[in-house]
Amino acid sequence: MVKFLKPNKAVIVLQGRFAGRKAVIVRNFDEGTRERPYGHCLVAGISKYPKKVIRKDSAKKTAKKSRVKAFIKVVNYNHIMPTRYTLDVDLKDSVTSDVFQSRDKKVTAAKAVKAKFEERFKTGKNRVK
Amino acid sequence: MVVAKKTKKTHESINNRLALVVKSGKYTLGYKTVLKSLRNSKGRLIIIANNCPPLRKSEIEYYAMLAKVGVHHYNGNNVDLGTACGKYFRVCCLSIIDPGDSDIIKSMPGEH
């Protein structure tokens, strides 16, 4: 009886091009909107995961392997699987509904998300022990 | 054998309570509506038949864990659960939204 689809919830995208990728809910629309009369949410996720880095790698190679490609998407609730994990990154100001109106806005928003994700990855704060 | 076998008596009482919910309360039948009711936190109790596919059963249990809603594993298959609801079709999972006059919500989650 607890609402669990909230911002900062980690979810897995189940359908579409990004199926199997992890994402984070930025904003939900439980009741839907006029254009989308179903429950949906804005998610920001990882399109390309960072590759595995080994001890042999040079600094240049490590930097290249630690890159993350992000995506932002509007997904139906039926197409995501919520998890019990949360990710507290502040994406609210960069990912908004009007970002999807033009391709340029979408690309810049995705770049902002990418920067935040890479920073979180490099500091190792979310590292699984 | 220390297996907690569900006796005939408690099984009938679940059926009685379910019949009362169907008569006086609100409920939804079926996997898609069960997930919907869990997402918008309207579901109060979930009942799953015993021949539900294990992946689907785990998924419903996970959603219920997130929503802090009790899940009851019905002692019978989807045919029996459909009959218990008074329907002529199979019901694999159902969600009780408003129990009406029944006390199913208060008595069931203790057993799980």
gemmi code that builds the backbone of each chain (N, CA, C; Angstrom):
import gemmi

chains = {
    "A": [
        ("MET", (0.825, -1.209, 0.000), (0.000, 0.000, 0.000), (0.850, 1.245, 0.000)),
        ("VAL", (2.127, 1.010, -0.209), (3.056, 2.132, -0.244), (3.352, 2.430, -1.695)),
        ("LYS", (3.357, 3.698, -2.033), (3.722, 4.047, -3.402), (5.213, 3.865, -3.542)),
        ("PHE", (5.639, 3.091, -4.530), (7.073, 2.877, -4.650), (7.642, 3.433, -5.944)),
        ("LEU", (6.784, 3.872, -6.858), (7.311, 4.451, -8.097), (7.490, 5.927, -7.865)),
        ("LYS", (8.667, 6.269, -7.329), (8.927, 7.657, -6.962), (10.214, 8.086, -7.646)),
        ("PRO", (10.461, 9.398, -7.694), (11.750, 9.824, -8.252), (12.911, 9.224, -7.471)),
        ("ASN", (14.004, 8.982, -8.181), (15.226, 8.381, -7.654), (15.144, 6.884, -7.460)),
        ("LYS", (14.051, 6.258, -7.886), (13.970, 4.803, -7.798), (14.711, 4.197, -8.978)),
        ("ALA", (15.530, 3.174, -8.718), (16.229, 2.493, -9.806), (15.273, 1.484, -10.417)),
        ("VAL", (15.197, 1.492, -11.744), (14.307, 0.564, -12.433), (15.077, -0.086, -13.563)),
        ("ILE", (14.500, -1.134, -14.108), (15.071, -1.786, -15.286), (14.063, -1.620, -16.403)),
        ("VAL", (14.543, -1.164, -17.562), (13.649, -0.997, -18.708), (13.437, -2.367, -19.328)),
        ("LEU", (12.186, -2.705, -19.624), (11.898, -4.053, -20.097), (11.665, -4.137, -21.593)),
        ("GLN", (11.212, -3.045, -22.204), (10.846, -3.114, -23.614), (11.549, -2.005, -24.359)),
        ("GLY", (11.637, -2.216, -25.679), (12.169, -1.154, -26.503), (13.649, -1.335, -26.741)),
        ("ARG", (14.233, -0.291, -27.290), (15.636, -0.343, -27.657), (16.524, -0.522, -26.437)),
        ("PHE", (16.094, 0.015, -25.295), (16.921, -0.013, -24.092), (16.511, -1.132, -23.147)),
        ("ALA", (15.912, -2.194, -23.684), (15.475, -3.280, -22.823), (16.663, -3.890, -22.103)),
        ("GLY", (16.520, -4.129, -20.805), (17.595, -4.703, -20.020), (18.510, -3.680, -19.399)),
        ("ARG", (18.332, -2.389, -19.737), (19.203, -1.369, -19.178), (18.633, -0.829, -17.874)),
        ("LYS", (19.550, -0.418, -17.018), (19.095, 0.177, -15.769), (18.862, 1.658, -15.958)),
        ("ALA", (17.877, 2.161, -15.230), (17.538, 3.577, -15.340), (17.073, 4.068, -13.986)),
        ("VAL", (16.922, 5.381, -13.902), (16.481, 5.979, -12.653), (15.271, 6.852, -12.970)),
        ("ILE", (14.253, 6.794, -12.132), (13.054, 7.593, -12.383), (13.360, 9.035, -12.018)),
        ("VAL", (13.071, 9.943, -12.951), (13.293, 11.355, -12.676), (11.986, 12.010, -12.267)),
        ("ARG", (10.931, 11.629, -12.977), (9.639, 12.244, -12.668), (8.548, 11.273, -13.055)),
        ("ASN", (7.504, 11.110, -12.209), (6.397, 10.242, -12.636), (5.168, 11.045, -12.933)),
        ("PHE", (4.336, 10.429, -13.765), (3.012, 10.947, -14.087), (2.053, 9.791, -13.852)),
        ("ASP", (1.607, 9.651, -12.592), (0.794, 8.482, -12.264), (-0.522, 8.485, -13.002)),
        ("GLU", (-1.119, 9.653, -13.134), (-2.426, 9.684, -13.773), (-2.312, 9.822, -15.272)),
        ("GLY", (-1.138, 10.040, -15.800), (-1.016, 10.244, -17.242), (-1.281, 11.685, -17.608)),
        ("THR", (-1.135, 11.956, -18.890), (-1.408, 13.310, -19.394), (-2.388, 13.176, -20.543)),
        ("ARG", (-2.710, 14.288, -21.203), (-3.659, 14.213, -22.296), (-3.058, 13.421, -23.460)),
        ("GLU", (-1.744, 13.623, -23.692), (-1.127, 12.904, -24.817), (-0.876, 11.453, -24.472)),
        ("ARG", (-0.623, 11.176, -23.193), (-0.333, 9.818, -22.774), (-1.274, 9.453, -21.634)),
        ("PRO", (-2.448, 8.912, -21.986), (-3.449, 8.670, -20.946), (-3.197, 7.416, -20.122)),
        ("TYR", (-1.941, 7.169, -19.773), (-1.597, 6.003, -18.970), (-0.486, 6.431, -18.029)),
        ("GLY", (-0.259, 5.633, -16.987), (0.798, 5.972, -16.051), (2.147, 5.843, -16.713)),
        ("HIS", (2.954, 6.891, -16.650), (4.256, 6.813, -17.275), (5.228, 7.656, -16.467)),
        ("CYS", (6.503, 7.558, -16.816), (7.503, 8.305, -16.062), (8.651, 8.659, -16.996)),
        ("LEU", (9.362, 9.696, -16.568), (10.582, 10.090, -17.258), (11.724, 9.341, -16.590)),
        ("VAL", (12.491, 8.631, -17.390), (13.641, 7.953, -16.805), (14.905, 8.415, -17.492)),
        ("ALA", (15.989, 8.318, -16.731), (17.310, 8.572, -17.282), (18.118, 7.322, -17.006)),
        ("GLY", (18.669, 6.751, -18.056), (19.351, 5.489, -17.862), (20.663, 5.428, -18.593)),
        ("ILE", (21.247, 4.228, -18.529), (22.553, 4.012, -19.141), (22.340, 3.275, -20.449)),
        ("SER", (22.826, 3.877, -21.520), (22.696, 3.226, -22.812), (23.901, 2.355, -23.088)),
        ("LYS", (25.086, 2.856, -22.755), (26.305, 2.040, -22.896), (26.991, 2.019, -21.539)),
        ("TYR", (27.135, 0.827, -20.988), (27.776, 0.716, -19.681), (29.277, 0.936, -19.806)),
        ("PRO", (29.937, 1.371, -18.743), (31.391, 1.496, -18.825), (32.038, 0.126, -18.901)),
        ("LYS", (33.117, 0.026, -19.627), (33.735, -1.278, -19.838), (34.648, -1.614, -18.669)),
        ("LYS", (35.033, -2.884, -18.626), (35.853, -3.339, -17.509), (37.274, -2.846, -17.696)),
        ("VAL", (37.836, -2.322, -16.619), (39.193, -1.774, -16.662), (40.125, -2.750, -15.973)),
        ("ILE", (41.284, -3.028, -16.579), (42.251, -3.926, -15.936), (43.491, -3.137, -15.550)),
        ("ARG", (44.317, -3.789, -14.756), (45.490, -3.109, -14.216), (46.440, -2.671, -15.317)),
        ("LYS", (46.473, -3.436, -16.401), (47.391, -3.151, -17.501), (47.078, -1.873, -18.249)),
        ("ASP", (45.842, -1.385, -18.112), (45.405, -0.292, -18.968), (46.111, 1.000, -18.646)),
        ("SER", (46.452, 1.734, -19.712), (47.064, 3.047, -19.513), (45.993, 4.028, -19.083)),
        ("ALA", (46.425, 5.216, -18.672), (45.468, 6.211, -18.187), (44.509, 6.615, -19.287)),
        ("LYS", (45.048, 6.705, -20.518), (44.197, 7.110, -21.628), (43.135, 6.048, -21.878)),
        ("LYS", (43.546, 4.771, -21.780), (42.609, 3.676, -22.037), (41.561, 3.601, -20.929)),
        ("THR", (42.025, 3.833, -19.700), (41.078, 3.808, -18.577), (40.012, 4.876, -18.754)),
        ("ALA", (40.468, 6.056, -19.187), (39.499, 7.138, -19.370), (38.499, 6.765, -20.448)),
        ("LYS", (38.996, 6.131, -21.505), (38.099, 5.769, -22.596), (37.120, 4.682, -22.162)),
        ("LYS", (37.610, 3.750, -21.345), (36.747, 2.635, -20.943), (35.731, 3.052, -19.894)),
        ("SER", (36.010, 4.154, -19.178), (35.095, 4.542, -18.094), (33.998, 5.451, -18.577)),
        ("ARG", (33.827, 5.569, -19.873), (32.787, 6.460, -20.359), (31.443, 5.761, -20.300)),
        ("VAL", (30.424, 6.575, -20.074), (29.061, 6.074, -19.938), (28.210, 6.824, -20.958)),
        ("LYS", (27.372, 6.114, -21.673), (26.433, 6.829, -22.548), (25.061, 6.750, -21.912)),
        ("ALA", (24.400, 7.879, -21.807), (23.127, 7.929, -21.091), (21.982, 8.106, -22.069)),
        ("PHE", (20.793, 7.758, -21.620), (19.605, 8.042, -22.420), (18.535, 8.590, -21.501)),
        ("ILE", (17.640, 9.367, -22.076), (16.470, 9.796, -21.337), (15.257, 9.389, -22.156)),
        ("LYS", (14.229, 8.993, -21.457), (13.101, 8.414, -22.173), (11.844, 8.575, -21.350)),
        ("VAL", (10.716, 8.603, -22.035), (9.432, 8.541, -21.359), (8.933, 7.115, -21.521)),
        ("VAL", (8.730, 6.417, -20.415), (8.321, 5.008, -20.495), (7.012, 4.799, -19.765)),
        ("ASN", (6.240, 3.889, -20.309), (5.018, 3.395, -19.680), (5.418, 2.579, -18.450)),
        ("TYR", (4.622, 2.648, -17.398), (4.894, 1.852, -16.202), (4.942, 0.367, -16.485)),
        ("ASN", (4.162, -0.053, -17.521), (4.147, -1.482, -17.830), (5.460, -1.964, -18.403)),
        ("HIS", (6.288, -1.046, -18.827), (7.518, -1.442, -19.498), (8.735, -1.264, -18.624)),
        ("ILE", (8.529, -1.075, -17.334), (9.684, -1.010, -16.442), (9.467, -1.981, -15.293)),
        ("MET", (10.584, -2.431, -14.727), (10.531, -3.299, -13.557), (11.187, -2.545, -12.425)),
        ("PRO", (10.429, -2.154, -11.394), (11.061, -1.415, -10.315), (11.926, -2.338, -9.456)),
        ("THR", (12.935, -1.773, -8.842), (13.785, -2.542, -7.947), (13.691, -1.905, -6.565)),
        ("ARG", (14.354, -2.538, -5.616), (14.279, -1.952, -4.285), (15.369, -0.919, -4.052)),
        ("TYR", (16.138, -0.611, -5.083), (17.257, 0.301, -4.908), (16.896, 1.707, -5.342)),
        ("THR", (17.591, 2.677, -4.781), (17.404, 4.061, -5.204), (18.764, 4.637, -5.548)),
        ("LEU", (18.712, 5.707, -6.320), (19.945, 6.376, -6.705), (19.698, 7.857, -6.501)),
        ("ASP", (20.381, 8.452, -5.550), (20.083, 9.862, -5.327), (21.044, 10.724, -6.123)),
        ("VAL", (20.604, 11.043, -7.330), (21.291, 12.037, -8.164), (20.247, 13.073, -8.501)),
        ("ASP", (20.671, 14.303, -8.579), (19.725, 15.363, -8.840), (19.649, 15.591, -10.340)),
        ("LEU", (18.614, 15.017, -10.976), (18.485, 15.180, -12.417), (17.282, 16.014, -12.774)),
        ("LYS", (16.590, 16.529, -11.755), (15.313, 17.178, -12.000), (15.416, 18.388, -12.898)),
        ("ASP", (16.502, 19.156, -12.744), (16.566, 20.396, -13.523), (17.018, 20.148, -14.951)),
        ("SER", (17.781, 19.063, -15.166), (18.234, 18.849, -16.539), (17.223, 18.061, -17.371)),
        ("VAL", (16.454, 17.180, -16.724), (15.510, 16.359, -17.478), (14.096, 16.811, -17.165)),
        ("THR", (13.494, 17.486, -18.115), (12.114, 17.948, -17.934), (11.293, 17.505, -19.132)),
        ("SER", (9.996, 17.761, -19.081), (9.128, 17.281, -20.158), (9.395, 17.996, -21.472)),
        ("ASP", (9.830, 19.289, -21.421), (9.983, 20.013, -22.677), (11.290, 19.672, -23.373)),
        ("VAL", (12.095, 18.814, -22.713), (13.352, 18.406, -23.332), (13.084, 17.581, -24.583)),
        ("PHE", (11.922, 16.895, -24.615), (11.656, 15.984, -25.714), (11.088, 16.666, -26.938)),
        ("GLN", (11.006, 17.997, -26.905), (10.399, 18.646, -28.054), (11.348, 18.732, -29.231)),
        ("SER", (12.623, 18.962, -28.948), (13.551, 19.042, -30.072), (14.743, 18.151, -29.795)),
        ("ARG", (15.364, 17.718, -30.869), (16.458, 16.779, -30.733), (17.655, 17.391, -30.015)),
        ("ASP", (17.913, 18.687, -30.274), (19.077, 19.328, -29.656), (18.943, 19.362, -28.146)),
        ("LYS", (17.733, 19.717, -27.701), (17.504, 19.790, -26.251), (17.704, 18.418, -25.634)),
        ("LYS", (17.238, 17.409, -26.357), (17.345, 16.053, -25.821), (18.806, 15.652, -25.709)),
        ("VAL", (19.588, 16.028, -26.727), (20.998, 15.635, -26.715), (21.733, 16.343, -25.583)),
        ("THR", (21.468, 17.631, -25.391), (22.156, 18.342, -24.310), (21.734, 17.793, -22.953)),
        ("ALA", (20.451, 17.451, -22.811), (20.018, 16.886, -21.531), (20.698, 15.554, -21.285)),
        ("ALA", (20.802, 14.736, -22.344), (21.462, 13.433, -22.180), (22.923, 13.610, -21.809)),
        ("LYS", (23.558, 14.660, -22.367), (24.962, 14.908, -22.029), (25.098, 15.296, -20.563)),
        ("ALA", (24.126, 16.086, -20.070), (24.180, 16.488, -18.656), (24.025, 15.258, -17.766)),
        ("VAL", (23.115, 14.362, -18.158), (22.907, 13.139, -17.386), (24.168, 12.286, -17.418)),
        ("LYS", (24.789, 12.232, -18.606), (26.009, 11.436, -18.768), (27.085, 11.937, -17.816)),
        ("ALA", (27.187, 13.274, -17.724), (28.219, 13.831, -16.847), (27.977, 13.425, -15.398)),
        ("LYS", (26.694, 13.486, -14.979), (26.391, 13.129, -13.595), (26.665, 11.653, -13.335)),
        ("PHE", (26.292, 10.806, -14.283), (26.506, 9.367, -14.093), (27.984, 9.032, -14.053)),
        ("GLU", (28.753, 9.684, -14.944), (30.195, 9.385, -14.960), (30.846, 9.829, -13.674)),
        ("GLU", (30.424, 10.978, -13.187), (31.000, 11.473, -11.933), (30.709, 10.508, -10.796)),
        ("ARG", (29.469, 10.003, -10.752), (29.106, 9.061, -9.700), (29.898, 7.765, -9.841)),
        ("PHE", (30.116, 7.349, -11.083), (30.860, 6.111, -11.315), (32.304, 6.283, -10.890)),
        ("LYS", (32.895, 7.430, -11.240), (34.323, 7.597, -10.970), (34.616, 7.780, -9.494)),
        ("THR", (33.686, 8.434, -8.763), (33.954, 8.574, -7.331), (33.773, 7.248, -6.600)),
        ("GLY", (33.067, 6.301, -7.235), (32.929, 4.997, -6.609), (31.986, 4.971, -5.433)),
        ("LYS", (31.076, 5.938, -5.367), (30.171, 5.988, -4.217), (29.146, 4.856, -4.244)),
        ("ASN", (28.758, 4.439, -5.467), (27.717, 3.412, -5.562), (28.304, 2.052, -5.795)),
        ("ARG", (29.574, 1.899, -5.443), (30.234, 0.654, -5.770), (29.686, -0.482, -4.935)),
        ("VAL", (29.411, -1.603, -5.581), (28.951, -2.798, -4.874), (30.187, -3.513, -4.342)),
        ("LYS", (30.199, -3.756, -3.059), (31.419, -4.308, -2.441), (31.684, -5.703, -2.939)),
    ],
    "B": [
        ("MET", (6.611, -35.258, 10.432), (6.581, -34.248, 9.373), (6.051, -32.946, 9.925)),
        ("VAL", (6.883, -31.905, 9.847), (6.468, -30.640, 10.439), (5.894, -29.722, 9.362)),
        ("VAL", (5.522, -30.324, 8.215), (5.014, -29.451, 7.147), (3.670, -28.885, 7.568)),
        ("ALA", (3.516, -27.566, 7.373), (2.276, -26.912, 7.802), (1.222, -27.169, 6.754)),
        ("LYS", (0.519, -28.267, 6.909), (-0.495, -28.603, 5.906), (-1.733, -27.773, 6.162)),
        ("LYS", (-2.223, -27.178, 5.108), (-3.414, -26.341, 5.249), (-4.592, -27.272, 5.443)),
        ("THR", (-5.256, -27.141, 6.573), (-6.381, -28.047, 6.849), (-7.580, -27.644, 6.023)),
        ("LYS", (-8.522, -28.573, 5.955), (-9.729, -28.347, 5.169), (-10.476, -27.127, 5.693)),
        ("LYS", (-10.438, -26.970, 7.049), (-11.264, -25.925, 7.668), (-10.804, -24.544, 7.251)),
        ("THR", (-9.467, -24.290, 7.325), (-8.989, -22.946, 6.994), (-9.144, -22.678, 5.505)),
        ("HIS", (-9.047, -23.733, 4.702), (-9.208, -23.534, 3.270), (-10.627, -23.090, 2.948)),
        ("GLU", (-11.574, -23.714, 3.646), (-12.952, -23.293, 3.402), (-13.179, -21.871, 3.874)),
        ("SER", (-12.488, -21.498, 4.981), (-12.722, -20.153, 5.478), (-12.183, -19.112, 4.508)),
        ("ILE", (-11.074, -19.444, 3.816), (-10.572, -18.506, 2.810), (-11.601, -18.356, 1.711)),
        ("ASN", (-12.176, -19.489, 1.316), (-13.182, -19.442, 0.250), (-14.380, -18.598, 0.664)),
        ("ASN", (-14.766, -18.768, 1.946), (-15.912, -17.981, 2.420), (-15.607, -16.496, 2.390)),
        ("ARG", (-14.387, -16.179, 2.856), (-14.019, -14.767, 2.914), (-13.944, -14.195, 1.511)),
        ("LEU", (-13.411, -14.995, 0.592), (-13.285, -14.529, -0.786), (-14.674, -14.294, -1.386)),
        ("ALA", (-15.601, -15.201, -1.082), (-16.959, -15.038, -1.603), (-17.582, -13.755, -1.074)),
        ("LEU", (-17.270, -13.450, 0.197), (-17.824, -12.221, 0.777), (-17.231, -10.981, 0.122)),
        ("VAL", (-15.944, -11.056, -0.201), (-15.301, -9.923, -0.873), (-15.921, -9.723, -2.245)),
        ("VAL", (-16.140, -10.845, -2.954), (-16.700, -10.739, -4.299), (-18.090, -10.127, -4.236)),
        ("LYS", (-18.818, -10.492, -3.174), (-20.183, -9.986, -3.066), (-20.220, -8.522, -2.653)),
        ("SER", (-19.345, -8.141, -1.719), (-19.515, -6.819, -1.115), (-18.350, -5.875, -1.321)),
        ("GLY", (-17.235, -6.364, -1.842), (-16.070, -5.492, -1.916), (-15.634, -5.246, -3.343)),
        ("LYS", (-14.409, -4.696, -3.453), (-13.842, -4.421, -4.775), (-12.601, -5.280, -4.951)),
        ("TYR", (-12.439, -5.786, -6.133), (-11.305, -6.669, -6.403), (-11.007, -6.592, -7.888)),
        ("THR", (-9.819, -7.016, -8.288), (-9.558, -7.163, -9.726), (-8.937, -8.526, -9.946)),
        ("LEU", (-9.212, -9.074, -11.104), (-8.710, -10.392, -11.440), (-7.711, -10.265, -12.564)),
        ("GLY", (-6.629, -11.018, -12.470), (-5.716, -11.081, -13.595), (-4.424, -10.328, -13.342)),
        ("TYR", (-3.374, -10.824, -13.994), (-2.011, -10.365, -13.774), (-1.827, -8.880, -14.050)),
        ("LYS", (-2.357, -8.419, -15.182), (-2.118, -7.017, -15.543), (-2.755, -6.069, -14.547)),
        ("THR", (-3.985, -6.374, -14.140), (-4.640, -5.461, -13.208), (-4.047, -5.574, -11.814)),
        ("VAL", (-3.508, -6.784, -11.479), (-2.864, -6.916, -10.165), (-1.666, -5.999, -10.097)),
        ("LEU", (-0.842, -6.003, -11.158), (0.327, -5.117, -11.158), (-0.092, -3.660, -11.130)),
        ("LYS", (-1.169, -3.336, -11.851), (-1.646, -1.946, -11.868), (-2.073, -1.519, -10.476)),
        ("SER", (-2.790, -2.434, -9.785), (-3.275, -2.065, -8.454), (-2.127, -1.930, -7.477)),
        ("LEU", (-1.049, -2.689, -7.697), (0.100, -2.549, -6.813), (0.837, -1.255, -7.091)),
        ("ARG", (0.917, -0.881, -8.373), (1.655, 0.344, -8.719), (0.979, 1.583, -8.179)),
        ("ASN", (-0.372, 1.635, -8.262), (-1.029, 2.830, -7.746), (-1.510, 2.649, -6.314)),
        ("SER", (-0.913, 1.650, -5.642), (-1.105, 1.407, -4.204), (-2.569, 1.316, -3.815)),
        ("LYS", (-3.389, 0.686, -4.692), (-4.780, 0.471, -4.322), (-4.979, -0.935, -3.772)),
        ("GLY", (-4.110, -1.858, -4.147), (-4.271, -3.241, -3.723), (-4.009, -3.389, -2.239)),
        ("ARG", (-4.844, -4.210, -1.557), (-4.648, -4.425, -0.133), (-4.155, -5.836, 0.144)),
        ("LEU", (-4.541, -6.768, -0.694), (-4.095, -8.152, -0.520), (-4.062, -8.794, -1.890)),
        ("ILE", (-3.023, -9.608, -2.119), (-2.889, -10.298, -3.407), (-3.034, -11.780, -3.143)),
        ("ILE", (-3.772, -12.462, -3.991), (-3.922, -13.915, -3.863), (-3.426, -14.532, -5.159)),
        ("ILE", (-2.521, -15.510, -5.028), (-1.925, -16.148, -6.202), (-2.256, -17.627, -6.169)),
        ("ALA", (-2.653, -18.178, -7.305), (-2.944, -19.607, -7.389), (-1.650, -20.408, -7.348)),
        ("ASN", (-1.753, -21.696, -7.042), (-0.518, -22.454, -6.853), (0.133, -22.889, -8.155)),
        ("ASN", (-0.604, -22.830, -9.278), (0.042, -23.201, -10.529), (0.430, -21.985, -11.357)),
        ("CYS", (0.576, -20.874, -10.684), (1.060, -19.665, -11.348), (2.510, -19.904, -11.767)),
        ("PRO", (2.918, -19.487, -12.982), (4.300, -19.697, -13.404), (5.255, -19.022, -12.423)),
        ("PRO", (6.363, -19.685, -12.071), (7.214, -19.182, -10.991), (7.780, -17.786, -11.240)),
        ("LEU", (8.056, -17.446, -12.523), (8.585, -16.106, -12.784), (7.540, -15.052, -12.480)),
        ("ARG", (6.302, -15.337, -12.893), (5.225, -14.386, -12.646), (4.936, -14.278, -11.158)),
        ("LYS", (5.028, -15.433, -10.465), (4.780, -15.415, -9.019), (5.830, -14.572, -8.317)),
        ("SER", (7.112, -14.758, -8.719), (8.172, -13.960, -8.097), (7.995, -12.482, -8.387)),
        ("GLU", (7.556, -12.182, -9.621), (7.408, -10.770, -9.969), (6.323, -10.115, -9.122)),
        ("ILE", (5.198, -10.826, -8.971), (4.113, -10.264, -8.162), (4.555, -10.120, -6.708)),
        ("GLU", (5.300, -11.124, -6.216), (5.763, -11.040, -4.831), (6.723, -9.885, -4.641)),
        ("TYR", (7.565, -9.629, -5.649), (8.509, -8.513, -5.544), (7.775, -7.180, -5.518)),
        ("TYR", (6.808, -7.025, -6.408), (6.013, -5.794, -6.410), (5.310, -5.628, -5.075)),
        ("ALA", (4.787, -6.749, -4.539), (4.072, -6.656, -3.270), (5.015, -6.304, -2.134)),
        ("MET", (6.254, -6.803, -2.219), (7.247, -6.436, -1.210), (7.540, -4.953, -1.263)),
        ("LEU", (7.643, -4.394, -2.478), (7.903, -2.964, -2.603), (6.741, -2.151, -2.077)),
        ("ALA", (5.525, -2.654, -2.319), (4.335, -1.906, -1.921), (3.912, -2.213, -0.497)),
        ("LYS", (4.616, -3.164, 0.155), (4.291, -3.605, 1.514), (2.849, -4.106, 1.582)),
        ("VAL", (2.519, -4.986, 0.669), (1.185, -5.573, 0.607), (1.343, -7.063, 0.818)),
        ("GLY", (0.400, -7.677, 1.532), (0.493, -9.099, 1.782), (0.144, -9.914, 0.562)),
        ("VAL", (0.786, -11.076, 0.450), (0.500, -12.005, -0.636), (0.028, -13.302, -0.012)),
        ("HIS", (-1.041, -13.844, -0.515), (-1.521, -15.122, -0.008), (-1.431, -16.138, -1.120)),
        ("HIS", (-0.756, -17.253, -0.858), (-0.668, -18.313, -1.851), (-1.850, -19.240, -1.653)),
        ("TYR", (-2.749, -19.167, -2.610), (-3.994, -19.924, -2.488), (-3.704, -21.402, -2.647)),
        ("ASN", (-4.365, -22.206, -1.847), (-4.159, -23.636, -1.878), (-5.055, -24.253, -2.945)),
        ("GLY", (-4.716, -24.050, -4.178), (-5.536, -24.550, -5.277), (-5.023, -23.918, -6.547)),
        ("ASN", (-5.404, -24.478, -7.690), (-4.870, -23.917, -8.927), (-5.815, -22.841, -9.452)),
        ("ASN", (-5.512, -22.366, -10.657), (-6.257, -21.215, -11.149), (-7.716, -21.556, -11.422)),
        ("VAL", (-7.969, -22.828, -11.719), (-9.359, -23.248, -11.919), (-10.131, -23.108, -10.603)),
        ("ASP", (-9.477, -23.594, -9.510), (-10.142, -23.520, -8.210), (-10.334, -22.077, -7.755)),
        ("LEU", (-9.340, -21.253, -8.034), (-9.446, -19.856, -7.605), (-10.561, -19.149, -8.364)),
        ("GLY", (-10.700, -19.479, -9.644), (-11.791, -18.897, -10.409), (-13.145, -19.319, -9.872)),
        ("THR", (-13.226, -20.608, -9.512), (-14.480, -21.104, -8.937), (-14.758, -20.442, -7.600)),
        ("ALA", (-13.682, -20.221, -6.802), (-13.879, -19.587, -5.501), (-14.392, -18.172, -5.644)),
        ("CYS", (-14.027, -17.519, -6.763), (-14.537, -16.163, -6.985), (-15.909, -16.170, -7.612)),
        ("GLY", (-16.409, -17.355, -7.903), (-17.716, -17.439, -8.525), (-17.693, -17.189, -10.010)),
        ("LYS", (-16.512, -17.313, -10.621), (-16.405, -17.058, -12.056), (-16.296, -18.378, -12.807)),
        ("TYR", (-16.630, -18.321, -14.080), (-16.548, -19.528, -14.895), (-15.272, -19.567, -15.713)),
        ("PHE", (-14.268, -18.760, -15.327), (-12.995, -18.810, -16.024), (-11.889, -18.981, -14.986)),
        ("ARG", (-10.652, -19.217, -15.486), (-9.526, -19.430, -14.582), (-8.986, -18.081, -14.113)),
        ("VAL", (-8.580, -18.042, -12.867), (-8.014, -16.820, -12.307), (-6.690, -17.185, -11.669)),
        ("CYS", (-5.623, -16.647, -12.174), (-4.313, -17.025, -11.646), (-3.916, -16.132, -10.479)),
        ("CYS", (-4.282, -14.868, -10.539), (-3.947, -13.985, -9.446), (-5.038, -12.934, -9.351)),
        ("LEU", (-5.292, -12.493, -8.145), (-6.295, -11.455, -7.977), (-5.855, -10.508, -6.879)),
        ("SER", (-6.404, -9.315, -6.935), (-6.014, -8.282, -5.998), (-7.277, -7.762, -5.343)),
        ("ILE", (-7.256, -7.712, -4.021), (-8.414, -7.195, -3.291), (-8.166, -5.734, -3.000)),
        ("ILE", (-9.065, -4.890, -3.482), (-8.880, -3.451, -3.344), (-9.643, -2.938, -2.138)),
        ("ASP", (-10.872, -3.431, -1.991), (-11.679, -3.005, -0.864), (-12.394, -4.235, -0.349)),
        ("PRO", (-12.103, -4.656, 0.887), (-12.662, -5.933, 1.326), (-14.144, -5.912, 1.657)),
        ("GLY", (-14.774, -4.760, 1.670), (-16.211, -4.750, 1.939), (-16.500, -5.196, 3.357)),
        ("ASP", (-17.348, -6.218, 3.500), (-17.699, -6.685, 4.846), (-16.741, -7.739, 5.355)),
        ("SER", (-15.841, -8.197, 4.502), (-15.021, -9.341, 4.873), (-13.857, -8.918, 5.754)),
        ("ASP", (-13.356, -9.872, 6.530), (-12.188, -9.586, 7.373), (-10.943, -10.253, 6.804)),
        ("ILE", (-10.937, -10.459, 5.487), (-9.848, -11.224, 4.869), (-8.510, -10.528, 5.052)),
        ("ILE", (-8.520, -9.206, 5.039), (-7.254, -8.480, 5.139), (-6.681, -8.628, 6.543)),
        ("LYS", (-7.547, -8.626, 7.539), (-7.045, -8.684, 8.910), (-6.592, -10.078, 9.268)),
        ("SER", (-7.250, -11.094, 8.714), (-6.921, -12.440, 9.160), (-5.863, -13.096, 8.304)),
        ("MET", (-5.796, -12.743, 7.000), (-4.905, -13.471, 6.115), (-3.424, -13.149, 6.280)),
        ("PRO", (-3.019, -11.886, 6.294), (-1.581, -11.608, 6.280), (-0.821, -12.251, 7.431)),
        ("GLY", (-1.503, -12.664, 8.460), (-0.803, -13.367, 9.536), (-0.282, -14.717, 9.064)),
        ("GLU", (-1.052, -15.369, 8.153), (-0.644, -16.697, 7.715), (0.382, -16.612, 6.610)),
        ("HIS", (0.175, -15.663, 5.703), (0.918, -15.555, 4.457), (0.706, -16.850, 3.686)),
    ],
}
model = gemmi.Model(1)
for chain_id, residues in chains.items():
    chain = gemmi.Chain(chain_id)
    for i, (resn, *xyz) in enumerate(residues, 1):
        res = gemmi.Residue()
        res.name, res.seqid = resn, gemmi.SeqId(i, " ")
        for name, pos in zip(("N", "CA", "C"), xyz):
            atom = gemmi.Atom()
            atom.name, atom.element = name, gemmi.Element(name[0])
            atom.pos, atom.b_iso = gemmi.Position(*pos), 0.0
            res.add_atom(atom)
        chain.add_residue(res)
    model.add_chain(chain)
structure = gemmi.Structure()
structure.add_model(model)
structure.setup_entities()
